[in-house]
């Protein structure tokens, strides 16, 4: 009986050794593949750096000839685009006031309808598309106190009622 247990232990040990050998072989394949990827990456980075230097030399030559590099049209890609904060050319009430004014009629309105009516009320937006403006209206609707969502894309304004007792306290 003791001999069978020992034989069984030896067989199990051999199976484990085989499994370990398989794992080591697989791991070494993965390491080799990773080394190949890193070598390829290194080659591509060197080529990119070489091409960037070549482009810089071409830009310098263009600048000498023309006065500015024509490759990017004189645009500084690191500079922020759009108007500087606080430089709007018109002065108007905040968008929230316009939205509340439109919703004070008591109707259920979708953000699209609110956007149309706000613009009819005279609000001038600086956004480039009406879709962006509708999204902004949606954000304002969700953030305003007293505005409730009453259906799918339907909002209504219910002003808070302040009782005389609350004012006294």
TAMO-V184035 format. One record per residue. N is the residue number from 1. RES is the residue in one small letter. PSI is psi in degrees with one decimal (* if undefined). D_LAST is the distance of its C-alpha to the last C-alpha in Angstrom with 2 decimals. Layout:
BEGIN
N&RES&PSI&D_LAST, N&RES&PSI&D_LAST
END
This chain:
BEGIN
1&x&-41.0&92.19, 2&x&-34.9&91.32, 3&x&-34.6&93.09, 4&x&-38.2&90.99, 5&x&-42.3&87.72, 6&x&-42.9&88.99, 7&x&-42.5&90.17, 8&x&-42.0&86.80, 9&x&-40.4&84.99, 10&x&-42.9&87.34, 11&x&-43.1&86.73, 12&x&-39.6&82.95, 13&x&-41.0&83.29, 14&x&-39.3&85.38, 15&x&-43.0&82.78, 16&x&-39.7&80.06, 17&x&-42.2&82.30, 18&x&-44.7&82.89, 19&x&-40.9&79.15, 20&x&-42.4&78.53, 21&x&-40.6&81.34, 22&x&-42.7&79.80, 23&x&-40.4&76.38, 24&x&-43.2&78.03, 25&x&-43.0&80.00, 26&x&-42.9&76.89, 27&x&-40.3&74.96, 28&x&-33.9&77.85, 29&x&-43.2&77.90, 30&x&-39.1&74.19, 31&x&-43.5&74.76, 32&x&-42.3&77.64, 33&x&-41.2&75.58, 34&x&-40.2&72.77, 35&x&-40.0&75.35, 36&x&-42.2&76.70, 37&x&-43.7&73.23, 38&x&-38.8&72.55, 39&x&-43.0&75.95, 40&x&-42.0&75.36, 41&x&-43.3&71.94, 42&x&-42.9&73.56, 43&x&-43.1&76.22, 44&x&-38.0&73.69, 45&x&-41.0&71.61, 46&x&-42.5&74.79, 47&x&-41.8&75.72, 48&x&-45.6&72.24, 49&x&-40.5&72.47, 50&x&-43.3&75.96, 51&x&-36.3&74.84, 52&x&-40.1&71.83, 53&x&-40.4&74.23, 54&x&-42.0&76.56, 55&x&-40.8&73.77, 56&x&-41.9&72.72, 57&x&-40.2&76.33, 58&x&-42.2&76.50, 59&x&-39.7&73.27, 60&x&-41.3&74.77, 61&x&-41.5&77.93, 62&x&-41.2&75.98, 63&x&-40.1&73.96, 64&x&-41.1&77.24, 65&x&-45.9&78.70, 66&x&-30.3&75.76, 67&x&-18.1&73.24, 68&x&152.5&70.55, 69&x&131.4&70.75, 70&x&-5.8&70.79, 71&x&-37.1&69.75, 72&x&12.2&66.03, 73&x&21.4&66.19, 74&x&12.4&64.79, 75&x&130.9&61.43, 76&x&107.5&59.75, 77&x&-13.5&58.42, 78&x&-11.5&56.36, 79&x&141.3&54.33, 80&x&146.1&51.01, 81&x&165.7&51.21, 82&x&173.2&48.94, 83&x&152.2&47.16, 84&x&153.5&45.66, 85&x&132.8&41.89, 86&x&15.2&40.55, 87&x&22.9&43.81, 88&x&144.4&42.95, 89&x&-1.6&44.88, 90&x&150.2&42.15, 91&x&130.9&38.60, 92&x&168.3&36.10, 93&x&158.4&32.50, 94&x&153.1&31.54, 95&x&-36.7&32.73, 96&x&-39.5&29.23, 97&x&-41.3&28.51, 98&x&-42.4&31.78, 99&x&-45.3&31.09, 100&x&-37.7&27.71, 101&x&-43.0&29.48, 102&x&-40.8&32.25, 103&x&-12.9&30.06, 104&x&-9.4&27.86, 105&x&-18.2&30.76, 106&x&1.7&29.63, 107&x&154.3&33.03, 108&x&125.8&33.87, 109&x&146.7&35.66, 110&x&157.3&37.71, 111&x&-35.0&37.55, 112&x&-44.8&40.93, 113&x&-39.9&39.75, 114&x&-43.1&36.62, 115&x&-43.9&38.96, 116&x&-45.5&41.29, 117&x&-35.8&38.64, 118&x&-42.5&37.01, 119&x&-35.8&40.49, 120&x&-32.1&41.07, 121&x&-12.7&37.92, 122&x&4.9&39.69, 123&x&130.2&38.49, 124&x&118.0&41.42, 125&x&150.6&41.77, 126&x&3.8&43.99, 127&x&149.7&44.74, 128&x&-21.7&48.34, 129&x&154.0&47.98, 130&x&-28.4&45.82, 131&x&-43.4&45.62, 132&x&-40.3&43.92, 133&x&-40.4&41.50, 134&x&-38.7&40.68, 135&x&-40.5&40.01, 136&x&-40.6&37.62, 137&x&-42.4&35.84, 138&x&-42.0&35.61, 139&x&-43.8&34.01, 140&x&-43.3&31.44, 141&x&-41.0&30.69, 142&x&-22.7&30.13, 143&x&-15.7&27.84, 144&x&136.6&25.50, 145&x&138.2&22.06, 146&x&-10.6&22.06, 147&x&125.2&25.85, 148&x&145.3&27.32, 149&x&122.5&30.92, 150&x&3.9&32.11, 151&x&-172.5&35.79, 152&x&112.1&38.51, 153&x&38.5&37.74, 154&x&129.6&35.43, 155&x&149.9&31.94, 156&x&148.7&29.36, 157&x&123.3&26.13, 158&x&98.9&23.12, 159&x&147.6&20.23, 160&x&132.1&16.76, 161&x&123.9&15.07, 162&x&119.0&11.50, 163&x&161.6&10.32, 164&x&-32.8&8.88, 165&x&-38.1&6.40, 166&x&-34.6&5.27, 167&x&-37.0&5.57, 168&x&-39.2&3.80, 169&x&*&0.00
END
